[in-house]
Structures are given as structure tokens and as C-alpha cells.
Amino acid sequence: MTQQSWKYVLYSVMTLGLMLVIGGVGLAMFTDISVSMGVQGVQIIAGIIGLGLLLLVPSKIMLTLILMKASSNDPKTTKEK
């Protein structure tokens, strides 16, 4: 895969992770799933948020490394001494 396609995939995974986290927090705040379902409801909410964080954090790190590598290889950004 090219570097541009990796960026696109990582941005997509990061967006999906962020949406899962926001959805899990929304479930916890605006529904009574944790009260009506008890422990199982809390586990579902925690699983959704956990999966979102599991997608979000590594994709941010990988994207940062890819962008840093691209900027270090770019001759316009390197300083000549």
C-alpha cells in the first residue's frame, strides 16, 4: 500500500473509533440501558467505549509516525547546515 492509502485507512479507523467512543458515552448518558439491563448493560457500554479506544489510540500513533517519516524524507522541510 502507498503512504497515501495508509493515511486514508488510518483516518477512517480513527474516525470509527471516535464514533464508537461518542456512541458509548451517549448510551451511558442519554439512555437507561445501564439501569434497565444491570451489569450486562454496563458491560455493553464499556465494551463499545473500549473497542472505540482500541481503534482510536493505535491509529493515532501510527498516523503520527507515518506523517513524521514523510516530513523527514521531504527535502523542502529539512534544514541544510
N, C-alpha and C positions, 0 to 999 in steps of 0.2 A: 504494500500500500504506500501511496505517496504521503508526504508530510501534510499536504492539504486535506487529504481524505481522513487521516488520523485526527486532525483538528476538528473536522466535521463530526466524526463519530464521538469524540470525547465531549464536544459541546452538547451533543444530543444526549449522551449518558448523564452528563452533569445536569441538564435541564430535567430529564426524567427523575433523577434523584431529588432535585429540589421540589418538583411537583409532588413526589411521594411524601416528603417531609411536610410540606404545606398541607397536603391532604390528611395526613395523620394528625397533625396539630388541629386542623379543622374538625376532624372527627372527635377529638378529645374535648374541644371547647364548645362546639355547637350541637352536639348530639348527646344523648344519654346512653350510648352504647356501653360505656364502662359501668354504668349503674344497672342497666337492664340485663346485661349478659354476665355481669360479675367479673370474675378473674379472667374468663375467656375473652371478654370484651377488651380488657386492659392488655391482654397478650396480643390481640389482633392489632390494636393501636400501636403498641410497642414494636410489633413486627413490621408494620408499614413504615414507621419512622426509622427503625433500624435498617431496613432494606434501602430506604432513601439515602441514609447517611453512608451506607456501604457503597452505594453507587457514586455519591457526590464527592467524598473525600479523595479516593484514589484517582478519580478522573481529573480533579483539580491539580493534584501533584504531577500526574503525567503530562497534562497540558502545560503546566509551568515549565517542566523540563524540556518539552519539545520547543516551546517558544524561546527559552533561554539558549538552546542549542542553535536555533535558527538565527537568533540575533548575534551569537558569537561567530557564526560562519559567514555572516553578511559583511562584505568588505566595506560598506558605507558606514557601519557603526563602529568598526574597530579603529582605535586611535593609533596613529603612527608616532613613534618616538624619535 
